[in-house]
């Protein structure tokens, strides 16, 4: 088996074009960075083109300022047959101080696809440390909660269709 990279870090400076009306980096820019890091991580693990199936639980903890050095850390924490759960942490710092602070956290689910755009198998990731086992177990709990939320959302969709 070839070497699989389980994590990736993207680093760059927050630019003036990333700013919202309040003078901070806007959430849409952060979400784009999250998606880019999730793709790079999932493609690196699977060796295949990947698409975003889900991004959830996004927590904006602290603002990012223009000129901050931003680090987007992505790590595979669970693999299914065709999907990979990727934990994302976004940190930022003044580049002169380099004291990172957490700004955003979320989970992204990426699916590997073949040339026809159909889901295709990914290598299994097997946790080896206690921390990795806890991350995997957390991903499984979140997956079960998303299924319950999905069922609840179906009731809303049905209700809206009945209104038509």
ABEGO torsion letter per residue (X at the ends): XBBBBABBBBBBBBBAAABBAAGBBBAAAAAAAAAAAAAAAAAAAAGBBBBBABBBGBBBABBBBBGBBBBBBBBBABBBAABBBBBBBBBBBBAAAGBBBBABBBBBBBBBBBAAGBBBBBBBBBBABAAAAAAAAAAAAAAAAAAAAAAAAAAAAAAAAAAX
